[in-house]
Amino acid sequence: MKKCITSIISLLLLAHLNAVDSSSNAEALTLWYQQPAKEWMTEALPIGNGHLGAMLFGGVQQERIQFNEESLWTGDENDTGAYQAFGDIFVDFPHTESNNYRRELDISRAVHTVTYECEGVKYRREAFASAPAGVIVMRFLNPLHPRADGEAMAAGSRKENPFSCFFLSLSILS
């Protein structure tokens, strides 16, 4: 009898939790900051799926994307090892000062977003990792211009021919 009552109370509690406003749930599952990250370990926000991942810094003048892939690790089959960074992608923008800055990771949707204004123009960046497609996707949005200005550079952290199989495709969309 106690098990039955406990089960009913548990089900009612779950039903109540599921009935809570979805917007408050989304906000509760969002990490957000009012400045870009400076430190990888404590401030950059992660996206990924276990096979492919990245740490995003959300800079205004420069976006830094530190990425890794599951085959890059230290140790051997007898050691626990650790993942190693594959490299960094830096995207430079001609922006100086910004207003209304927000950097967030929506955990419920697994989407990283950066929004800010510069000289009256609103900018937005979105990023996510797709396990089925095996890609990390970044979208740079600027509603006033069909093409946003920016330059990308890749830098490897591996000594042994780091980019022999690396292809960088950067599309900046409006």
LINPEDA-V314974 format. One line per field, one symbol per residue. ss: DSSP state (H for helix, E for strand, C for the rest). phi: phi as a letter, one per 40 degrees, with the letter a starting at -180 (. if undefined). psi: psi as a letter, one per 30 degrees, with the letter a starting at -180 (. if undefined). Layout:
ss->???
phi->???
psi->???
//
This chain:
ss->CHHHHHHHHHHHHHHHHHHCCHHHHHHHCEEEECCCCCCCCCCCEEEECCCEEEEECCCCCEEEEEEEECCCEECCCCCCCEECCCEEEEEECCCCCCEEEEEEEECCCCEEEEEEEECCEEEEEEEEEECCCCEEEEEEEECCCCCCCCEEEEEECCCCCCCCCCCCCCCCCC
phi->.cccccccccccccccccccdcccccccbbcaabaccbbccbbcbcbiagcbaabbcgcccacbbcbabcccacgbccbcgacbccibbbbcbccbcbbfcababcccbfbcbbbabbfgbcbabbaabbcccgbbbbbbbaccbcbccabbabbcbcccfcbcbbbbbbbbbb
psi->eeeeeeeeeeeeeeeeeffkkeeeeeefgkkllgllkekeefekkkllgeekllkkfhlefkkkjkllkffjllaaffleakkkkeakkkjklhkdlllhkkkljjeffhkkkkklkkhgkkkkkkklkjeefhlkkkkjkjffkfkkklkkkkkkgkeiifgfgkkkkjkjl.
//
